[in-house]
Amino acid sequence: MSASPVVDSILSARYLRKGETSFEDICRRVASALAEDRDEESRFFEAMRTLRFLPNSPTLMNAGTELGQLSACFTLPVTDSIDGIFDAMKQGAIIHKTGGGTGYNFSHLRPEGSPVQSTEGVASGPVSFMRVFNAATDVIKQGGRRRGANMGILNVWHPDIIPFITAKTKEGEFSNFNISVMVNDRFMDLVSRRQFETVWLTHPHTGDTVTVGRIWTAIVEGIWKNGEPGLLFFDEINRRNPTPQLGEIDTTNPCGEQPLLPYESCVLGSINLATCMHNGILDEKELADTARMATRFLDLVIDKNVFPIPQIAEATRKTRKIGLGLMGVHDALLMAGLAYDSAEGRAWCGRIMEIVTSTAIDESRRRAAKVGSFPAWQGSIWTEFPIRNAAMTTIAPTGTISLLAGCSSGIEPIFSFAYTRKNTVGKTFVIVNPVFREHLSVTLSGMGFAGDERENKIEEVIAHVHESGTVQDLHWLSAEFRALCKTALDISWRDHILMQAEFQKHVHASISKTINMPSSATREDCAEALLMAWSLKLKGITIYRTGSREDVVLALKDTTPSPVPVPVAGRNVPEKIPVLSINRPRELSGRTFLCQSGCCRLYVTVNLLDGRPMEVFIRTVGSGGCEANSSALGRAISTGLQNGVPFTKFVKQFAKVNCIVALKNPASEGHSCADVVGRCIELSAKNQSITTLRDWDIREVNKKNPCPDCGEPLDFGEGCNKGICKHCGWTGCS
C-alpha cells in the first residue's frame, strides 16, 4: 500500500489497534485470527497486503480483538408492541457500537391512529417510531469508530405509505436512515399500464383512499428532489430467495445489497479486479484463485465471528450467507480499453462476475463436502448438491476499503479522474487517476505531441478535468478517447441501469449502486428509470440527481448575505433603507449565452462590474416564449443588482421556479426560463470558461456537497446517497 494522507488518516481513525503502526500489521492480525494453518495464514495475509482482496471494515477492525464482531450487514425485525419496538432499537444500538449497519422493515407496526387496546389510546405509526430510532443512532455514533447507518423500509401496501415516502422531504430529517419502499409486481404492473386512478388501499382508521397514482407521484417526487426513497422489488427478491422454506424476505441492509431474513447477518469482501489485469488483459486464473480463497476466508469469518446477540448467531449460522463481490471494476475496464457504457464493456463485466460466482459455488461445495452444508440446506434452492453457504455473492459499496485499495468503488464508474487532496500540513495537490493519465499520454502521442509539449498538454487537460469533471467538451481530443474516459455523470442513467442489470444476472444477493442523473433530469426520467429497473429484474434501485441535495449541505454553513431590512407593521425599522449607489461606466464587459428553456431559446447577456453581475439582458430566439416578459425579467434583475441585492438571491430563488413545459422538455437546460437565467448569472459571476449549462451541472456537483468532517467535496455513489469523502474517508453509510 502506497503512503497517502487519506489512507493514513483512515487507518489511524478506524483500523489500527494498540501496538499496530501499519496496514501490514492489520493484515497480519486478521489473517492470524481467521486462518486454520500457517499456509492459509500466509495466503490470506498476502491477498490483503497486496490489496487483491479486502474484507468489510468490521473484519479489518475487529478480527483478533476482544470485540470480535466481524459482520457488516444486519437486519432486525420490528414487531407491533412497545417491547418489540424497543428491543429492536436496543439491538440496533449494540450492532452500531460494534461497527455494523442495520435494516428495519417497519410494516408490521399498525398505522397511525389505530386503536391500542392496552392503553385505550391510538398508535402513532411507523414514521414516529423511526424518529426515535434515528435519535438513538445519533447518540450511539458519537462513541464508536464508525457511524451508525440504517435502512428504513415500508411495504407499499402499508396504510401509512404516503407519510413514510415524504418523511425526508425536509432535508436533514432522518439523517441516519436511507429509506426505501418495498413494492410488489402488482403495484408496478398497474404503474406500467398507467392505471393511476386505481384505488390501491383504504386507511383502516380514517377511511381515506389512496390511489396508485398518488403513491407513484410521491415516490417520483421524492427521488427527483433528494434521491429518496429507493425502491426494493419484493417479488424479484423472493423469486431469488435461496431458503424459501424459512420465510419471505422483506428487509435489506443499509445500502440495499444484502436482502436478509430477520436477525440474519452477512460478512462481505471484495476482490480488487484491477489487480488481476496485466498489460490490459484479465488473468482469469488469478481471478478464480482469488475468488476461491476469498470464499473460504468469508466462510471462516462466520465460524470465528462474535455475534452481538444470540438470535443473530442462530439465524446467521443457519444459512451461512456470505457476500463476495468486486471493486476496481471501472479501473479494470479502462485498462482493458472498454467503455463503461458500451455493450462490450457490459458483456465483459458479466463474464467476470460469472467466473466469481461459479468459483464461489464450487468452493462452497468443496467446503460442504469437508465440513458439512449450512443447516437449512434441506428445502433450499441448492438441494441438487450439498453446499456450505446459502448465498455467496453480492456487490457492496466498498466505500472505505476501495480508498484503502486505491481503486474505483464497487461497480461504480469513477466520479472524477482528477480531484483535490490535502497533505498533513494542509498543502493542496491534485490526484490523477493513473490509467486515465496513461491513456491521455498515448492519445496525445498519436496526435503528434511529444516531449515537453505533450507534458504541458497533459497538464492542461488534467487542469480542465479537475475543474469541470469531464473531458467530453474537449472536442479536439479523439472521439475514441472521450468515449472511453467517461465519468459517472458523463454516463447516461440508462447505461448505469444496464450495467447493474448485467451484474445482477450473476449475483446471488443484490447490488449497491447509485444511478446518477444530471440536475436537468426530469421527474419523467426518474419514473422511467424505476420502471426500467423493474422490467430488467433488478432487486432494488437508488437514484441520485445531481445537486438535488444542495439545500441541506449549504445549511451546514450559511454564507448568504443578510437580507436588506423591509418595513413590517408594528416593528421598529430603519427610516431609510440603504441603497447601493452605482455609477455605470460607459462600457461593461460580460458574456452572452444561447440557452434552451422549456418553451424557447434564450440569449442571456450578463454584464459585470468589478467581477460582479450588474445588468442582465434577455431576448427570446425563434418561436415560443414571450419577448416582453423576458425583457421585463432582465430589467427587474438589473434593478435589483444595481441596488445592492446579491446575485445569489436571484440564483437561489430562480432555482425554485418550476415550469411544466421545461420539466417535460428533455432539452431544457433548467427547470424554467427563470432558472436558466439564474444559472447564466451564476456562471458569469464565477467566471467559468465553459460553454453550456449542462457542463455547469457537471462542474458544480462537487462544490455543492462538502464533507461534514473536512469540507472537501463528496463523491456520490455506491448505493448510499450520502456520499464518501476521498480526502478523509468519511462516509454516510459505513
N, C-alpha and C positions, 0 to 999 in steps of 0.2 A: 504494500500500500504506500503510495507516494504521500509525502507530508503535505498538508494544506491546513490553513487556519480553520476552515469549516469542519474538516474531519477531526482535527484536534479538539475543537470545542464540543462536538457531538460525543466523542469518546469520553471526555472528562465529565460531561454533564450526565451521561446516561449509562455508559457501559463499563468503564474502568472500576474495578473493585479494589479493596485495600491491598496494597502491595503491587498492583499492576501499573505499568507505565506505558504500555504499547498495545497496539491491536494484536500483535502476535501473542502477547500474554493472555488476551481474551480468548483467542483461538485455542491455545493450549488448555485453558481451564474448561472450555466447552467440550473439546474432543476427549479430554480425560474423563469428564463426568459421564459421557454417553457411550463411549466405545467399550466393547466387550473383550478386546485383546489389544496388544501393542500394535500389531499391523493395522488393525482397524483405526486405532487412535491416530496413527501416522497418516492414513488416508483422509480421515476427517479433518485433521489439522491442515494438511496441505490444500485441500479443497477450499477451506475458508481463508487460509493465509494468502492464496493466490487469487482470491475473490471470484473463484469459479462457481462457488455456491455459498449462500449465506442463509441461515435460518431466520425466523422472525425475531424481532427485538427482545421479547421476554426470554427467549432461549439464550441469546447473547448476554443478556443482563444477569440472568438468574441461575443458569446451569452451573453446578458445582458450588452453589452457595446454600446457606441455610434456608433461604426463602424457597428456592427450587420450583417456582411456578413458571412453566415454560411455554404455555399456550397464548395465542394472541386473540382467538375468536371464541366468544361465548354467547349463548342465548339463554334467557331466563323466562319462565312463564310468569304471567301476572294474572292471578286469579281474582274473582269478583268478591273479595272480602277485605276488610281492613288488615287482617293478619296476612293474607296473601299478598296484598299490595306492598306492605312494609317489609315483609320477608324478602320480596324481590329487590326492594331498594337496598336493604342491608347486604344482600348477597352481591348486588352490583357494586357497592362500595368496597367490599372485600376484593372483588376482581380488579377494580380500578387501582386499588392500592398495590396490587402485585403486577400491574403492567398490562392487563388485558382490556379489551373493549367488549361491550355488551349490546345485545339486540333484544328488544322487547316488542311483542305484539300486544297492544292494549285492547284488542277487540273483545276480549272476554269480560271487560268491565261494562256494566249496564250504562245506558245513555243518560245524559244529563236530564234531571227532572224526574227520573224513575223513582218510585217509592222504595224506601228502605224500611222493612218491617221491624227490624230490631230496634231502630231508634225513632220510628214514626216520622222520619224526615224524608228528604229526597237526595238522590245521588248527584254528585257534582260532575260526573262524566270523566272520560279518559283524558281530555286535554288538561283539566285542572290537576289531575294527579301527575301528568307529565311535568308540570311546573315544579312539583315537589321533587321529582327525580332529577330534574335539571339543576335545581338548587343544591341538592346533595352532591351531585357530581362536581359542581363548582367548588364546594368545600374540600372534597377529597383530593382534587387535583393540585391543591396548594402544597401537599406534602411529598408526593411521590416523584419518581424520575420521569414519568410520562403523564400526559394529560388524559383524563378520562374521556372516553368517547362512547356515544350511544347511538343506536338506531331505534327510532320510534316508528312503529308500523300500525296502521289501522286498515282493516278489510273494507273494501269499497261498499260492502253490504251492511256496515255498521250505521245505525241511525245518526251518529254524531260525525259523519264523514266530512261534512262541509266545514264545521268549526276546526276539525283536525287539519284539513287541507290549507286553511287560511291562518293557521296558528303562527306561522313565521312570516306573515305579511309585513309586520313591523320588524325591520332588520335589527338584529341583536336579541330578539326573543328566542328562547330555546337554543342558546348558543352552543350547548353541549350535546345537541342532537342533530343528526341527519334524520329527515323524516321521509317515509315512503308509503305510498298507497298500494296495498295488495289488491290487484284487480284480477278478475277471472275472465275466461273466454267469453262467457255470456255477455258481460258488460262490454268488452272490446268488440264483439261482433255487432252489438247494437250501435256502437260508435262508428264502426267501419261502414255500416249501412245507413248512417246518418239518422238513426231513429231517436233523435234528441228529445222529442216530446214524450217519449215513453216514460211512464212513472216507474222509477227504479225502487223506491222504498217509501214507506209511510212511517213517520216517527211515532212510536207506540205511546208516547206521553202527550205530545202536542197535537198529534193527528195531521201535522203538516206533511205534504207530499214533496218528494224530491225527484226531479226528472234526471234522466241520463245526461241531458244537455247541461243542466246546472252543475252537475259534478264534473263533467268533462271540461266545461269552461273554467271552473275554479282550478282544476289541475293545470291546464294550459297557462292560465294567467299567472299562477304561482311560479311555474317554471320560467316563463318569459321574464317575470320581474326579478326573481332572485335565485333561480336554479333549483327550487324545491316546490313540491315534493318530487322524489324519484318515483318510478313505477316498478313494482315487482309483479311478475306474471305467475299467479298461483298454480294454474293448471300445468304450465310447462315445467315449473319446479317439481311438481308432484308426478308428472309423467316420467321424470328422470330421478325420482326418489329411489335410492338404492335399497332401502329397507321399508317397503310399503307396509309390511306387517306390523311395524312399530307405530304407525300413525302417519297423518299428513304433516307436512312441513309448512309453517306459516310465518317463520321468523328467519332473519339473517343477521350476520354480524354488522358492525357499523358501516363498513364500506360496501356491503352487499355481495361480496364474492363467495360467502360461505352460508348457504341455506342449511339450517340445523334444526334438529328436534329439541324439545325442551331439555335444558340442562346439558346439552352436548357442548363440547369444546373442540377446537381443531388447532393443530400446530401447523404453521406454514413455513415454507422455504422456497427459495428461488434460485434457479440456475442463471448465471450471467452469460447470456448467449454470445455476447461479443467475444468472450474468451475462447469460444470454440471456433472462431473464424481465423483462418490463416491464409494470408495472401488473397483475400476476397473469397475464399472457399470454405464452406462449412465442413468441419470434421465430424461426420455423423457418428463415428465410433466414439470419439471423445464425448459427444453429447449424450449418447446412450450410456456410456460408462458412468458419466456424472449423474444421470437420472437414476441409474441403478443404486449407486452409492447414496444418493440423496433420499431415495425411498426407504432404504434401510435406516439411515440416520433419523428420519422423521418417525419411523415406527418405533425406534428405540426411545425417542423422546417420550412417547406415551408411557412406556414402562418406567422411565426414570422421573416422570412428572410428579410434583407435589401439588395435588389439586386443591383449590381453595375451599370447597365444601364437598361433603360426601356424595350428594346427588350428582354433581358434575363428574366425579370419579367414576361412579357407576355407569352413567349414560355414555361417557366417552369410551370407556373400556368395552362397552357392549358392541360398539360399531367400529371403533379404532380408525376414525376418519383422519386422513392427513391431507395436506394441501400443497402439493409440489407444483411450482409454476416457473415463470420466466421473468427476467428483467434484461435490459440491454437489447431489446428487440429492434428498436429503431437504429441503434448503433450498428447492429449486425446487418440490417437491410442496407444501410449506407455503404458498409464495407463490401457487400455483395453487388453494389451498383443497382439496387432495386428500389423504386419509388414506393413509399408507404401507401400511396393511394392508387397503385396500379394493380391490375388483375394478377400480374406475375408476382408482385410482392405478396399479395394475399395468399396465393396458392403456395408460395414458398413457406410462408408462416404456418399454413395449415399442415404442410408436410412435417415441419419441425415439431409442432405440438402433437402430431400423431406419433412421432417417434418417442417423445417424452412419455405420453400416456401409455402406449403399448409396452414400453420398457418398464414403467412403474407397475403395470398389471403383472407382467412376467415376474418381476422381483417379489411382488406381494404373494404370488402363487408359490414361489420358492420358499418364502418365509413361512407360509401356511403349512407346507409340507414338512418343515423342520420343527416349528413350534406351535402350530395349530391355527385354525381360522378364527376370525372375530366371532364372539359368542352368539351374535344374532344372525349368523350366516344362513341358517335354515329359514326359508321363506323370503330371502333376499333375491335380488336380480342375479346373483352370482352362483346359483345352485348347480350350474354345469360343472364347476370345479371348485375345490376349496381355495379360499383366498384370505389373506391376513387383514385386509383393510376394506371397509365398505365403499370408500371413495378415496381416490389418490391424487387427483389433480385439480388445481384451481389457478386463477390469475389474481394475485394480490397486488395492492398498490405499490408496495416496496418503497414507500416514500423515503424513509431514513436509510435503509440498507442500500438503496441504489446510490445515495450520496456517499456512503462509505466505499462502495464498489466503484464509484466514478463512472457510472453508466446511466443510460436513459432508464426511466422508471417503468416497470411492468411492461405492458404492450403499448404504452402511450407514445405518441410521436413527441419528439423533442420540442420544448416550448420556445427556445431561442438558441441559436448556435453561438451566441456571444452574450455574456452577462457580466455584471459587476460583482466583485467581491472585495472585502477589506481584509488586510492582514491584522495582526495583533496590535499594531501601533496605529491603526486607523488609516493606513495608506490604501487608496482605492486602485484596483487594477482589473483588467478585463480578462475573463476566462473564455477561451475559444475552443469549441469542440474540435478535437484533433482530426477526426475523419473529414469534417467539413473543410478544414484548412487544407488538408491534403488534396481533396477533390478540386478545391479552388485553385491551388497551385498548378495542378495538372491541366485544368481548363485554360488558365492564363498562358501557360507554356504553349498549348496548342494554338493560341491566338497570336503567338509571336512575341510575347513578353518574356524577358529574361533578365537575370541579374538583379540589380538594384531597382530597375523599372518594375519588374514583376513583384518584388517585395513591397514596393510603395503601393502598387495596385492592390495587393493583398490587404495591406493595412487600411486602404481606402474602403474596400468592400466590408472589412470587419467593422470599421467605424460606422458604416451605414447600417449594418445588421444590428450592431449594438444599440443604435439609436432607434431604428424602425422595427426590428424584429423579423425582417423579411428581405429576401433578395428578388422577390417576384417583380418589383418595379425597376430592377436594373436590366433593362432590355438589351443592353449591349453585351451582357453575358449570354452564353448559348442557351437555347431552349432546353437542351438536354440537362444542363447543369441546374437550371431553375426547376425543372420537373423533378429532379432527384432531391434537391435540397429544399424541401418544403417543411415548414414547422406546423405545430398544432393548429394555428389559426389560418395557415395557408390551405389546409386540407378541408374539403367540404364536409359538412356534417354527415352526408350520405356515405362518404368513404370511411369516416370514423365508424359508423354503424356496420358497414360491410366487413371491416376488419374485426370488429368484436364478434360478429356472426361467424366468421371463418374460424376463429379460435374456439367459439362455443361448441362447434361440431365435435371437437376432440377433447373437451374439458368435462370432467365429471361434475364438479360443483358449478360455480358461476364465475363471473369476471368483474373485477373492479376497474372501471374505465369511465372517463368523462367524455361525453360528446360535446366538443367545443363548437360554438356558433359565434359568428360576428355580432356586434351590437346591432347591426342593421337587420338581423334575422327577425322575422315576424312571428306573431302567435301562430299563424298558419304553418310556418316552418316547424315550430315546436310540436304542433299536433301531428303533422305528417311524420316527423321523426318517431314519435311514440307508436304510431300505427305501423311504421316500417319495422321497428324493433319487435313488436308483437308478431308480425307476419313472418319474420325471419327466425322465430322461435328462440329469441333471447330470453333469459330468465329475469332480467331487470335492465333498467336504463337510467342513467344520470345525465342531465343536460346542463351545461353552463353557458349562458350567453354573455359575451364579453362586456365587462363594465356594468353588469346588472346589479352588482352589489356595491356600487360606489358610495351610496349614502352612509351605510354602516361603517365603512372604512374611513371615510372622511370625518366621521363623527369622533374618531379617536383623537383627532387634533383639529380644533376648529380654527381655520385660518381666514374665515370670511370676515371682511371689514365690518365694523359696527354699522348698523343702518342709520341713515340720516333721521333724526327725530321728526315726528309729524304731530300736528295738533290732535289731541284727543279730549273730548269733553270731560270736564271735571278734573283734569290733571294740570300740573304746572309744566309749561313747555316754554322753550325759548321764544322771546318775542320775534326773533328773526332767524330763519334757517340759513346757515352759512351757504353761500353759493361760490363755486369754484369759478374764478374769472379766467377766461381763455382768450388770448389774443391770437387768432388764427393767422399763421403766416400765409404768404401768397401761395406757396407750394407745400404740399404734403406728400410724403411717399406712402405707398400702400401696395396691396395686391388685389387682383381680381380673380375670382373663382367662377368656373362654369359648373354648376351643380344640378343634380336631378332631385326634385322633390316628388311628391305623390302625383300632383296634377300638372306639373310643368317643369321646364328647365329654368334655372335662375342664373343671372350674372350678379354676383355679390362682390362689391368693391369695399374694402376696409382700408381706410387711411389712418396712419399712425402719426402721433406727435410724441417725440422722445420715446419711441417704442411702445406707446400706449394707444389703444384704439380710440379714435377721436371722432370719426364720422363714418357712416355706412350708407352706401347707395345700393338699391336692389332693383333689378329690371328683369321682367319675365321674357322668355325666349320662345317663339313659336306659339302654338295654340295652347289653351288651358291657362289657368291661373288668373290673377287679376292685377293688371298693371297699377291701378290706383292704390289698391291695398298694399302692394309691395312697396310703392313709393312712400306711402304713409308710414309703414313699418320702419323703413330706413330713416325717415325724418324723426320719428319718435325715439328710436335708438340713439341717433346723433344728438338730439336734445338732451337726453339723459346723460350720455357720455360727457358732453360739454358742460354739464352742471354737477359733476362730481360723482355720478352713480358708477360704481366699479363695473367694468365689463363682465366680471364673473357673475354679477347678479343677473344680467341678461342671459348668459350662457346657462346658468343653473335653472332659471325659470323656463326658458325655451325648451330645455331638455324634457320638461314635464308635459309639454303640449303634444298631444297625440291626434293625428288626423287619420280617419278611417281609410281615406284614399291612399295615403302614404304607407300605412301599415299593410295594405293589400298589394302594394306595388313592390315587387322584389328588387326593382332597380333604384328605388328611392334611397337616398343617402342620409336620411334622417326620418324621424317619426312624424314630421310635419315641416311645412315651409319655415316656420319659426325655428325649429330645431336645426335645420340645415343652415340657416343664417347664424345661429349661435355657434355652431361648430366652425364656421368660417371665421368668426370673430376670435374664437379661442386659438385657432390655428395661426392667424395673423399675429396675435399677441405673443405667442410663444416662438414666432419667427422660425417655424419648422420648414425645412426645404423638401417638402413632399408635394405631390401633385393632386391627390384625390382624397376625399373624406374617408373612403374605405381604408386607405393606407393609414389615416389618422386613427381609426379604430384599432388597428394592429399595434400602432406605436404606443397608444395611451394605456393599453390594458395593464401593463406592468406598473405604471406610475400611479394608478388609482387604487392599488391594493397593496399597501405596505405591510410587512411583517409586524405583528404587535409586539414582538420582543426586541427586534433590532432596527426596524424601519426600512429594511431592504425590500425590493419587490417580491411578491409572492408568485409562485408558479402554480397555475390552476390545472388540475387534472387528477387522475388516479382514483376517481370514484368518490372522493371525499367532499369536494366542492368547497372546502375551507382553505385549501392551498397548502403549499410547502415552501419553506424558505431555503434557497440554495446557499445562503450565507451562513446562517446559524443552525440550520437543521430543524427549526420549529415546524411543526405540522399540526393541523387542527384535528386530525383523525388518528393519532398514534394509538 
